[in-house]
């Protein structure tokens, strides 16, 4: 039997704040595929690679940061972990707290979490609280709660989350056949773009960082918080990012930019990836590709990685809304021929 690929703490321990003998809570996250997108490259007019973070254990990039945040919580003797979430953090925190044998609690905006993510959090045994408010209000409340009780807050305000998520940049450097010119990435709470920039800097590279927000939830683009963010891309439906300054530094320092894409543009990219590249991502993930197609690369950018942050099964309702209809058919060969061939 082949040995399992180790998780990111084991793979990159010398670059992470963990020592030999520290407790490690892992689901063998990381080591996600980087694939050349030939049809997307043709359409965009440059070489485009896709980093498939939906291949992580709970289906999103959050697992990279969560293995570090929950491992640190165990090391520090926390009794429980807690987070505010639009969905993916909830699923990941619930899974890793279950793995660690800790109680997990997640606060989500009522009616604003995709079905797949809610199912994950509930199945992993977390206490799920639906807040009559938005993500930004939820994060403010859990930050206050964590100062009053022996619980570990595992949102991206937790520096261990950033440490874990930076390992995706290390992997891209290892996987690409030659140097990267630019990275395109969705931006919600802004922890992930912050982490990638940290990772690239530690690896000695400085690709241009392009962050893309949904037009209805684009505080970094507008330069001020959005009180009532709205977008079909629920994972980036955030009006006041916790890592605002770090994210802006990543983009300005690298010569990149932050721009907005509409829901229509996001869904166009979402459908294009599934139908032309065989890659099914959640809508928020497609913001990176939508941004590349709509706004285009800067001059002298020839090789780009688009980060796809989560798997499409996270949000089955949107997928069914966007897909073609199921074809009904009688149990006869002639009917099957018509259904399949016509």
C-alpha positions as CSV (number, residue, x, y, z in Angstrom):
1,X,0.0,0.0,0.0
2,X,1.3,3.5,-0.9
3,X,1.8,5.8,2.1
4,X,-0.7,8.7,2.3
5,X,0.5,12.2,1.4
6,X,1.3,14.0,4.7
7,X,-0.6,17.1,5.7
8,X,0.8,20.5,5.4
9,X,2.3,20.7,9.0
10,X,4.3,17.6,8.4
11,X,5.3,18.7,4.9
12,X,6.3,22.3,5.8
13,X,7.1,22.1,9.5
14,X,10.3,24.1,9.2
15,X,8.3,27.0,7.7
16,X,5.4,26.8,10.2
17,X,5.2,27.8,13.9
18,X,5.2,24.1,15.1
19,X,7.9,22.1,16.8
20,X,8.5,18.4,16.7
21,X,6.3,16.8,19.3
22,X,3.5,19.4,19.1
23,X,0.0,18.0,18.6
24,X,-1.0,17.9,15.0
25,X,-4.7,17.7,14.0
26,X,-4.7,16.8,10.3
27,X,-6.8,15.3,7.6
28,X,-3.9,15.1,5.2
29,X,-4.9,18.5,3.7
30,X,-2.9,20.2,0.9
31,X,-1.1,18.7,-2.0
32,X,-4.0,19.9,-4.3
33,X,-3.8,19.7,-8.1
34,X,-2.5,22.5,-10.3
35,X,-3.8,22.0,-13.8
36,X,-3.2,23.7,-17.1
37,X,-6.5,25.1,-18.4
38,X,-6.0,24.9,-22.2
39,X,-9.4,26.3,-23.3
40,X,-9.3,29.0,-20.7
41,X,-5.7,29.9,-21.8
42,X,-6.9,30.2,-25.4
43,X,-9.8,32.4,-24.4
44,X,-7.7,34.6,-22.1
45,X,-4.7,34.8,-24.5
46,X,-2.1,33.6,-22.0
47,X,-1.1,30.5,-20.1
48,X,-3.6,29.9,-17.3
49,X,-3.3,27.3,-14.5
50,X,-6.0,26.4,-12.0
51,X,-5.2,25.6,-8.4
52,X,-7.9,23.2,-7.3
53,X,-8.3,23.9,-3.6
54,X,-11.7,22.1,-3.7
55,X,-9.6,18.9,-3.5
56,X,-8.9,19.5,0.2
57,X,-10.6,17.2,2.7
58,X,-13.7,19.3,3.4
59,X,-13.7,20.7,-0.1
60,X,-12.1,24.2,0.3
61,X,-8.9,26.0,1.0
62,X,-9.9,26.6,4.6
63,X,-8.5,23.2,5.6
64,X,-4.9,24.5,5.2
65,X,-5.4,27.2,7.8
66,X,-7.7,25.1,10.0
67,X,-5.2,22.3,10.6
68,X,-2.8,24.9,12.0
69,X,-5.5,26.8,14.0
70,X,-7.0,23.7,15.6
71,X,-3.6,22.2,16.3
72,X,-2.5,25.4,18.0
73,X,-5.8,25.4,20.0
74,X,-5.1,21.8,21.2
75,X,-1.5,22.8,22.1
76,X,-2.8,25.8,24.1
77,X,-5.5,23.8,26.0
78,X,-8.6,25.3,24.5
79,X,-11.9,23.6,25.4
80,X,-13.6,24.5,22.2
81,X,-13.3,26.3,18.9
82,X,-15.6,28.9,17.4
83,X,-15.9,30.8,14.2
84,X,-18.2,33.1,12.2
85,X,-18.7,31.9,8.7
86,X,-20.4,32.2,5.3
87,X,-20.0,28.5,5.0
88,X,-16.6,27.0,4.2
89,X,-14.9,28.0,7.5
90,X,-17.9,26.5,9.3
91,X,-17.5,23.2,7.5
92,X,-13.7,23.1,8.0
93,X,-13.8,24.1,11.7
94,X,-16.5,21.5,12.4
95,X,-14.5,18.8,10.8
96,X,-11.2,19.6,12.4
97,X,-12.7,20.2,15.9
98,X,-14.4,16.7,15.5
99,X,-11.0,15.3,14.5
100,X,-9.4,16.9,17.6
101,X,-12.2,15.8,20.0
102,X,-13.0,19.4,20.8
103,X,-16.5,21.1,20.9
104,X,-17.1,23.2,17.8
105,X,-19.5,26.1,17.4
106,X,-20.2,28.1,14.2
107,X,-22.2,31.3,13.8
108,X,-23.6,31.7,10.3
109,X,-25.8,34.4,8.8
110,X,-29.4,33.1,8.8
111,X,-30.5,31.9,5.3
112,X,-27.2,33.0,3.8
113,X,-25.2,29.7,3.9
114,X,-25.1,27.3,0.9
115,X,-26.7,23.9,1.5
116,X,-23.6,21.8,1.1
117,X,-21.7,23.8,3.7
118,X,-24.5,23.7,6.2
119,X,-24.8,20.0,5.8
120,X,-21.1,19.5,6.5
121,X,-21.1,21.6,9.7
122,X,-24.1,19.8,11.1
123,X,-22.9,16.3,10.2
124,X,-19.5,17.0,11.9
125,X,-21.4,17.7,15.1
126,X,-20.8,21.4,15.5
127,X,-23.3,23.7,17.2
128,X,-24.6,25.8,14.4
129,X,-26.2,29.1,15.3
130,X,-28.1,31.1,12.6
131,X,-27.6,34.8,13.4
132,X,-30.2,37.3,12.3
133,X,-27.5,39.4,10.8
134,X,-24.6,39.3,8.3
135,X,-21.1,37.8,8.5
136,X,-19.5,41.0,9.7
137,X,-21.8,41.2,12.7
138,X,-21.2,37.5,13.4
139,X,-17.4,38.0,13.4
140,X,-17.7,40.9,15.8
141,X,-19.7,38.9,18.2
142,X,-17.5,35.8,18.1
143,X,-14.4,37.9,18.7
144,X,-16.0,39.3,21.8
145,X,-17.1,35.8,22.9
146,X,-13.5,34.5,22.6
147,X,-12.2,37.2,24.9
148,X,-14.6,36.0,27.7
149,X,-14.4,32.2,27.5
150,X,-11.7,29.5,27.0
151,X,-12.5,29.0,23.4
152,X,-10.2,29.4,20.4
153,X,-11.4,31.7,17.6
154,X,-10.4,30.1,14.3
155,X,-11.4,32.8,11.8
156,X,-8.7,34.2,9.5
157,X,-8.0,36.9,12.2
158,X,-6.2,34.0,13.8
159,X,-2.6,34.2,12.6
160,X,-2.3,30.4,12.5
161,X,-4.8,30.4,9.7
162,X,-2.6,32.6,7.6
163,X,0.4,30.4,8.3
164,X,-1.4,27.3,7.1
165,X,-2.9,29.0,4.0
166,X,0.5,30.3,2.8
167,X,1.5,26.7,2.0
168,X,-0.6,26.9,-1.1
169,X,1.9,29.4,-2.5
170,X,4.8,27.0,-1.7
171,X,3.0,24.3,-3.6
172,X,2.5,26.5,-6.7
173,X,6.2,27.2,-6.7
174,X,6.9,23.5,-6.6
175,X,4.3,22.6,-9.2
176,X,4.8,25.2,-11.9
177,X,7.3,24.3,-14.6
178,X,8.6,27.9,-14.6
179,X,8.1,31.2,-12.8
180,X,4.7,32.7,-12.1
181,X,3.8,36.2,-13.3
182,X,0.5,36.7,-11.6
183,X,-2.1,35.2,-9.2
184,X,-5.8,35.8,-9.6
185,X,-7.8,35.1,-6.4
186,X,-11.3,35.7,-5.0
187,X,-11.4,38.1,-2.1
188,X,-13.9,38.0,0.8
189,X,-12.5,38.3,4.3
190,X,-9.1,38.9,2.6
191,X,-7.1,36.3,4.6
192,X,-6.3,34.1,1.7
193,X,-4.7,36.7,-0.5
194,X,-2.8,37.9,2.5
195,X,-1.5,34.3,3.1
196,X,-0.5,33.7,-0.5
197,X,1.5,36.9,-0.6
198,X,3.2,35.9,2.6
199,X,4.0,32.5,1.2
200,X,5.4,33.8,-2.1
201,X,7.6,36.3,-0.3
202,X,9.0,33.6,1.9
203,X,9.7,31.5,-1.2
204,X,11.5,34.5,-2.8
205,X,8.9,35.3,-5.4
206,X,6.8,38.4,-6.0
207,X,4.1,37.7,-8.6
208,X,1.4,40.3,-9.2
209,X,-1.5,39.8,-6.9
210,X,-5.0,40.4,-8.5
211,X,-7.9,40.2,-6.1
212,X,-11.5,40.0,-7.3
213,X,-14.6,40.8,-5.3
214,X,-18.2,40.4,-6.2
215,X,-19.7,43.8,-7.3
216,X,-22.3,43.6,-4.6
217,X,-19.7,42.9,-1.9
218,X,-16.7,45.0,-3.0
219,X,-15.5,47.1,0.0
220,X,-11.8,47.0,-1.1
221,X,-12.8,48.3,-4.5
222,X,-14.9,51.1,-3.2
223,X,-12.6,51.9,-0.3
224,X,-15.2,51.6,2.4
225,X,-17.3,48.9,4.1
226,X,-20.5,47.6,2.4
227,X,-23.2,47.6,5.0
228,X,-25.5,45.0,3.3
229,X,-23.3,42.9,0.9
230,X,-25.2,40.8,-1.6
231,X,-23.9,38.3,-4.2
232,X,-24.6,34.8,-5.5
233,X,-21.0,34.0,-4.5
234,X,-21.9,33.4,-0.9
235,X,-18.3,32.6,0.2
236,X,-17.2,36.2,-0.5
237,X,-20.4,37.9,0.7
238,X,-18.5,40.0,3.2
239,X,-18.7,43.8,3.6
240,X,-15.8,44.6,5.9
241,X,-12.8,42.2,5.5
242,X,-10.8,41.4,8.6
243,X,-7.5,41.5,6.7
244,X,-8.3,44.7,4.8
245,X,-4.9,46.4,5.2
246,X,-2.8,43.3,4.6
247,X,-4.7,42.4,1.4
248,X,-4.3,45.9,0.0
249,X,-0.6,45.8,0.8
250,X,-0.3,42.5,-1.0
251,X,-1.9,44.0,-4.2
252,X,-0.2,47.3,-4.1
253,X,3.3,46.0,-3.2
254,X,3.1,43.4,-6.0
255,X,2.0,45.8,-8.7
256,X,-1.4,44.1,-8.8
257,X,-4.9,45.4,-8.2
258,X,-8.4,44.7,-6.7
259,X,-11.4,44.8,-9.0
260,X,-15.0,43.8,-9.0
261,X,-17.0,41.4,-11.2
262,X,-20.7,41.1,-11.4
263,X,-22.7,38.0,-10.5
264,X,-23.4,37.5,-14.2
265,X,-19.7,37.5,-15.0
266,X,-19.0,35.1,-12.1
267,X,-21.7,32.7,-13.2
268,X,-20.4,32.8,-16.8
269,X,-17.0,31.8,-15.6
270,X,-18.5,29.2,-13.3
271,X,-20.3,27.5,-16.3
272,X,-17.3,27.9,-18.6
273,X,-15.0,26.0,-16.2
274,X,-17.4,23.1,-15.7
275,X,-18.3,22.7,-19.4
276,X,-14.9,23.4,-21.0
277,X,-12.3,22.4,-18.4
278,X,-14.1,19.7,-16.5
279,X,-13.7,21.7,-13.3
280,X,-16.7,22.2,-11.0
281,X,-16.0,24.9,-8.5
282,X,-18.3,26.9,-6.2
283,X,-19.4,30.3,-7.6
284,X,-17.1,32.4,-5.4
285,X,-14.1,30.4,-6.8
286,X,-15.0,31.5,-10.3
287,X,-14.5,35.1,-9.4
288,X,-10.8,34.6,-10.0
289,X,-11.5,33.4,-13.6
290,X,-14.2,36.0,-14.2
291,X,-11.8,38.7,-13.2
292,X,-9.1,37.5,-15.6
293,X,-11.6,37.3,-18.5
294,X,-13.3,40.6,-17.8
295,X,-10.4,42.8,-16.8
296,X,-7.5,41.0,-18.5
297,X,-3.9,40.7,-17.4
298,X,-1.4,43.5,-17.2
299,X,1.3,43.9,-19.7
300,X,4.2,41.4,-19.5
301,X,2.0,38.9,-17.8
302,X,2.2,35.5,-19.6
303,X,1.6,32.9,-16.9
304,X,-1.2,33.2,-14.4
305,X,-2.6,30.9,-11.7
306,X,-6.3,31.3,-10.8
307,X,-7.1,30.0,-7.4
308,X,-10.4,28.0,-7.2
309,X,-11.1,28.1,-3.5
310,X,-13.9,25.6,-3.1
311,X,-15.7,22.6,-4.8
312,X,-18.9,23.0,-6.7
313,X,-20.8,20.6,-4.5
314,X,-20.6,23.1,-1.7
315,X,-23.5,24.9,-3.4
316,X,-25.7,22.4,-5.2
317,X,-28.7,24.8,-5.4
318,X,-26.8,27.3,-7.6
319,X,-25.5,24.5,-9.8
320,X,-29.0,23.1,-10.4
321,X,-30.2,26.7,-11.2
322,X,-27.5,27.1,-13.8
323,X,-27.4,23.6,-15.4
324,X,-29.5,22.2,-18.1
325,X,-32.6,20.1,-17.5
326,X,-32.8,16.4,-16.9
327,X,-34.2,14.6,-19.9
328,X,-37.1,12.1,-19.1
329,X,-37.2,9.0,-21.2
330,X,-39.3,5.8,-21.6
331,X,-37.6,2.4,-21.0
332,X,-37.3,1.7,-24.8
333,X,-34.2,1.7,-27.1
334,X,-35.8,4.0,-29.6
335,X,-36.6,6.5,-26.9
336,X,-33.1,6.3,-25.5
337,X,-31.7,6.9,-29.0
338,X,-33.8,10.0,-29.4
339,X,-32.9,11.3,-25.9
340,X,-29.2,10.7,-26.4
341,X,-28.5,11.3,-30.0
342,X,-31.0,14.0,-31.1
